[in-house]
Structure formats: C-alpha cells, structure tokens
Amino acid sequence: MRIIKETHIKFMSQRRASFILSLFLIFSGIVSLVINHGPKLSIDFQGGTLIAVQFTQPMEITQIRSALDAVSIDGKVFDLSREEIKHFGEKTNVAIRLTPQENEGNQFIQSVITHLSDSFPNLIPEDSKDFILTIEKVGPKIGAELSGNAVMAIGSALLLILLYISIRFEFIFALGAIVALLHDVLITLGIFSILDYEISLSIIAAFLTIVGYSLNDTIIIFDRIRENVKSNKRASYIDIVDKSINQSISRTIITSLTTFLVVFILWAFGGEVIHLFAFAMMVGVIIGTYSSIYVASPLVVLLHSGKQNK
C-alpha cells in the first residue's frame, strides 16, 4: 500500500534553481568559515581542559568572568576571563574551557576550581564533590592527531564510495554521488559555523552518518535509473530520471520523516550531551534528502549529456 500516491513531478526542470540554492548555501557557509577562521573546534581537537561545575543558584557568565580575571596559582597570576565560558543545561551549570597555558603546573586545574569555590562560598553545594561535574583534559598533540584522523576518516569514506559506485553503476554516477555527499557535509559544516557551534568527535560521527544516510537514498534512485534505462530505451534520459525519482519519492519521504522525528526527539529531550549530534543529524536528513533528488540526479543528467555530446 502506497501512503503517497503516484506522482509525476518534473524534478529535472527545477535543476537550475536547485543548483543556485545549493551554491548559495555552500557560499554562505564558506564565507562564515573564512570570517571565523575555520570551524569552531572543540577541546577534542584543539587540546586544553574542560571544567564543568554546578552552583546552587543560577549564575551569570559575567560573574564567572569577573571571578577569573586574576587567578593566583603558584605565585603567578593568570587572566582566565577571556576563556570560553557558557551555560549548559540549567543556568546553575557552567562549563569553562581553558586553553593550554604557558608554565602550567600540575595543580593548575585544581587551583582554578578552588579559586571558583572561594569566590562564591555561599553558592557551592554542601557536599563539595557535587560542585565538580566533570573535568576533561586533552593534550595539544592528541588534539592534532584526532583532527588528522577525522579528516582521514571522511576522506577514506568518500574514496571507497567513489570506488563502489563506479563498479556497481558507472563513473558518472559515482561523481554525482560524491559531489552530493560533499555538498551535504559542506552545508552542514557551514550551518555549524554560522550558528557558532562546536565541531567535536561526536559531530564527526554525525557527518559520517549523514554521508551514509544520504548515499542510501542516492543509490536507490540510481538503481531505479539503471533499471528504467534498460526498459525504456526510447525515452529521453531526463524523462527516465524524473520517472525514477517519482517511483522512489514515496519511500524517500516516509524514511526521511521517520528518521527526522527520531533525531528531533533526541534533540529536544536528549540533553546537552547529545544536543549538537542530534542537530547535525536533523540538518543532515533534510540536506541529504534534498541532495539525493536535486543534486546527485541532476549532476548525472549533466554528465550524461556531456558524455553523449562527445
């Protein structure tokens, strides 16, 4: 039983508008990345220390900055007021990300925590253990290694996809799929840059999931195109592609909607830890569905026409 009735939409007639929209989104993201000097990397990649503490009453970020403008540690004074400080979850919870400091001693982190608790003695939980929620420390060398591994993971995935689709279909299909996947990752990365969201290891995992999700839709459409080319040799290639997308559109929309609902629930109710991962997935589901129809397929039409004209 088909929930969505058979459609006869001329998708390829809209390919010029879709290319313009895609170029605009990618260009906007690239401009944001240039202005912000690249993506905002989390502690996983930059190195440093993340301290999360809990107060008994809501705290303003300005209060925390004022308290950290002169932290005396081992006879040296550090100005930590310009470090990244933000709320997470409740306003009673504060996260402080400290970049690696010169001449940072072994007691540096504990001294910062002690300084904070001494600055707000009446706002600390009765049990001092409840004050510290988490401490995460990543060295600069480990951060650089993780960055390289993340780029290698995405690059390797794209190369293997290129090889697989070239064998399974044709090289023009592989090029269309790879460009669509790059399109999805670039737009998602650009949106993160525009919104000033951090790129962490979990977001890299989301990017790889987006690649897999988008590719699944794309391959289903490509498979339809291949079958219809064999059975409708007299029809024009554009008509065959339109027919193939229309045959797949019901499944594509239902799959995308159900997936989107799941990640939306994770985003809304999953808590701070999974919030950005779920957001990346929501963006990826929307962009991935769009690119399967309006980027990968039109590119195959474009490459096929170029091949025929040679």
C-alpha positions in Angstrom: 0.0 0.0 0.0 1.4 3.4 -1.0 0.8 6.2 1.5 1.8 8.8 -1.1 0.0 8.3 -4.4 2.0 8.1 -7.7 3.5 11.4 -8.6 4.6 12.9 -12.0 6.8 15.8 -10.8 9.2 17.2 -13.3 12.2 17.4 -11.0 14.8 18.0 -13.7 13.1 21.1 -14.9 13.9 22.6 -11.4 17.6 21.7 -11.5 18.8 25.2 -12.3 17.0 26.6 -9.3 18.3 23.8 -7.1 21.9 24.4 -8.2 21.6 28.1 -7.4 20.2 27.3 -4.0 22.9 24.8 -3.3 25.7 27.2 -4.4 24.2 30.0 -2.2 24.1 27.7 0.9 27.7 26.5 0.3 29.0 30.0 -0.4 27.3 31.4 2.8 28.9 28.6 4.8 32.4 29.2 3.2 32.1 33.0 3.9 31.3 32.2 7.6 34.2 29.8 7.8 36.6 32.4 6.4 35.3 35.1 8.7 35.6 32.8 11.7 39.0 31.5 10.6 37.7 28.0 10.1 35.3 25.8 12.1 35.0 26.2 15.8 36.8 23.1 17.1 36.0 21.5 20.4 38.6 20.6 23.0 38.8 17.2 21.3 40.8 18.8 18.5 42.3 21.9 20.0 43.6 20.5 23.2 43.0 22.1 26.7 40.8 21.4 29.7 37.1 21.5 30.1 35.8 22.1 33.6 32.1 21.8 34.3 30.8 23.0 37.7 27.4 23.3 39.4 26.2 26.1 41.6 23.2 26.1 43.9 21.7 29.2 42.2 21.7 30.5 38.6 24.9 32.2 37.7 25.6 35.0 35.1 28.5 34.4 32.8 29.8 37.9 33.7 30.1 36.9 37.3 32.3 33.9 36.4 34.5 36.1 34.1 35.0 38.7 36.9 36.0 35.9 39.3 38.5 34.5 36.8 40.2 37.8 35.8 43.0 37.3 38.3 43.7 33.7 39.4 46.8 33.3 41.5 48.5 30.0 41.0 51.9 29.1 42.4 52.8 32.8 42.8 51.7 33.6 39.2 48.6 35.5 38.2 46.6 34.2 35.2 43.8 36.2 33.5 41.3 33.5 32.5 38.3 35.9 32.0 38.7 35.6 28.2 38.4 31.8 28.1 35.3 30.3 26.7 32.6 30.2 29.5 29.0 29.1 28.9 25.9 27.6 30.5 24.9 24.0 29.7 21.6 22.6 30.6 20.5 24.6 33.6 21.8 28.1 34.3 23.3 26.7 37.5 25.7 24.7 35.4 28.7 26.4 34.0 31.3 25.0 31.6 34.8 26.6 31.3 37.1 25.6 28.5 40.7 26.5 29.3 43.3 26.6 26.5 46.8 25.3 27.4 48.7 27.9 29.4 52.4 28.6 29.5 54.1 27.3 32.6 51.0 25.4 33.6 51.8 23.4 36.7 50.3 20.1 37.8 48.0 21.8 40.2 46.7 24.3 37.7 43.2 22.9 37.2 42.6 22.2 40.9 43.7 25.7 41.7 41.2 27.2 39.2 38.4 25.1 40.8 39.4 26.2 44.3 39.5 29.8 43.2 36.0 29.5 41.9 34.6 27.9 45.0 36.4 30.5 47.2 34.9 33.3 45.0 31.3 32.1 45.6 31.4 30.3 49.0 27.6 30.7 49.6 26.7 29.2 46.1 28.6 25.9 46.4 26.7 22.6 47.1 27.1 21.4 50.7 29.0 18.4 49.5 32.0 19.8 47.6 32.1 16.7 45.4 28.8 17.9 43.9 30.4 21.1 42.8 32.6 19.5 40.1 30.5 17.8 37.4 33.3 16.8 35.0 36.9 17.5 34.1 38.2 16.6 30.6 41.8 17.2 29.5 43.2 16.7 26.0 46.8 17.5 25.1 47.6 19.6 22.0 49.4 16.6 20.3 46.4 14.3 20.9 44.1 17.0 19.6 46.2 17.4 16.4 46.2 13.6 15.9 42.4 13.4 16.3 42.0 16.2 13.7 44.1 14.3 11.2 42.2 11.1 11.9 38.8 12.8 11.5 39.8 14.2 8.0 41.2 10.8 7.0 38.0 9.1 8.1 35.8 11.3 5.9 38.2 11.3 3.0 38.6 7.5 3.1 34.8 7.0 3.2 34.3 9.2 0.1 37.1 7.4 -1.8 35.6 4.0 -1.0 32.1 5.2 -2.0 33.6 6.5 -5.3 35.1 3.1 -6.0 32.0 1.1 -5.0 29.6 3.2 -7.1 32.0 3.2 -10.1 31.9 -0.6 -10.0 28.2 -1.0 -9.2 27.0 1.6 -11.7 29.0 4.0 -13.9 31.7 6.5 -13.2 29.3 9.4 -13.8 27.0 8.1 -11.1 30.0 7.9 -8.7 30.9 11.6 -9.5 27.3 12.6 -8.9 27.1 10.8 -5.6 30.5 12.2 -4.3 29.6 15.8 -5.2 26.2 15.4 -3.4 27.9 14.0 -0.3 30.5 16.8 -0.3 27.5 19.2 -0.7 25.8 17.7 2.4 28.9 17.9 4.6 29.9 21.5 3.4 26.4 22.8 4.1 26.1 21.2 7.5 29.6 22.5 8.4 28.6 25.9 7.1 25.5 25.9 9.3 27.6 25.0 12.3 29.9 27.9 11.6 27.1 30.4 11.1 25.5 29.3 14.4 28.9 29.2 16.2 28.5 25.6 17.2 31.5 23.4 18.1 32.8 20.6 16.0 33.6 17.6 18.3 34.2 13.9 17.7 30.5 13.2 18.0 29.8 15.7 15.2 32.4 14.0 13.0 30.4 10.8 13.7 27.3 12.6 12.7 28.9 13.7 9.4 29.8 10.1 8.6 26.3 9.1 9.5 24.9 11.8 7.2 27.2 10.5 4.4 25.8 7.0 4.8 22.2 8.2 5.1 22.4 10.4 2.0 24.2 7.7 0.0 21.4 5.2 0.8 18.8 7.4 -0.8 21.0 8.3 -3.7 21.8 4.6 -4.6 18.1 3.7 -4.5 17.4 6.4 -7.1 20.4 5.4 -9.2 19.2 1.8 -9.1 15.8 2.9 -10.5 17.5 5.0 -13.2 19.6 2.0 -14.3 16.5 -0.3 -14.5 14.5 2.3 -16.3 17.2 3.0 -18.8 17.2 -0.7 -19.7 13.4 -0.9 -20.0 12.7 2.5 -21.7 15.4 2.8 -24.3 13.4 5.2 -26.4 12.6 7.7 -23.6 14.8 10.7 -23.1 17.3 10.5 -20.2 15.7 13.4 -18.4 12.3 11.7 -18.5 13.8 8.5 -17.2 15.5 10.3 -14.3 12.2 12.1 -13.4 10.3 8.8 -13.6 12.9 7.1 -11.4 12.7 9.8 -8.7 8.9 9.8 -8.8 8.9 6.0 -8.3 11.2 6.4 -5.2 9.7 9.6 -3.7 7.2 7.8 -1.5 9.8 5.7 0.2 12.2 8.6 0.4 9.8 11.0 2.1 8.5 8.3 4.6 12.0 7.2 5.5 13.2 10.8 5.9 10.2 11.8 8.0 10.5 8.9 10.4 14.3 9.4 10.8 13.8 13.2 11.3 11.2 12.6 14.0 13.6 10.3 15.9 16.5 12.7 15.8 14.2 15.7 16.6 13.1 13.9 19.8 16.8 13.3 20.7 17.5 17.0 20.0 14.5 18.2 22.1 14.8 15.7 25.1 18.2 14.0 24.8 20.0 16.6 27.0 23.1 18.7 26.5 25.5 15.8 25.7 23.6 14.7 22.6 22.1 18.0 21.6 24.6 19.0 18.8 24.9 15.5 17.5 21.1 15.4 17.1 21.0 18.8 15.5 23.7 17.8 12.9 21.6 14.7 12.1 18.4 16.8 11.7 20.2 19.1 9.2 21.8 16.1 7.5 18.5 14.3 7.0 17.0 17.4 5.4 20.0 18.2 3.2 20.7 14.6 2.4 17.1 14.0 1.1 17.3 17.3 -0.9 20.7 16.4 -2.4 19.6 12.9 -3.5 16.9 14.4 -5.6 18.2 17.8 -6.6 22.0 17.5 -6.7 23.1 13.9 -7.4 20.4 13.1 -10.0 20.8 16.4 -12.0 24.5 16.0 -12.0 24.1 12.6 -13.5 21.9 14.1 -16.2 24.5 16.9 -16.8 27.4 14.4 -17.0 25.4 12.0 -19.2 24.5 14.8 -21.7 28.2 15.8 -21.8 29.2 12.2 -22.4 26.6 11.9 -25.3 27.9 15.1 -26.9 31.4 13.8 -27.2 
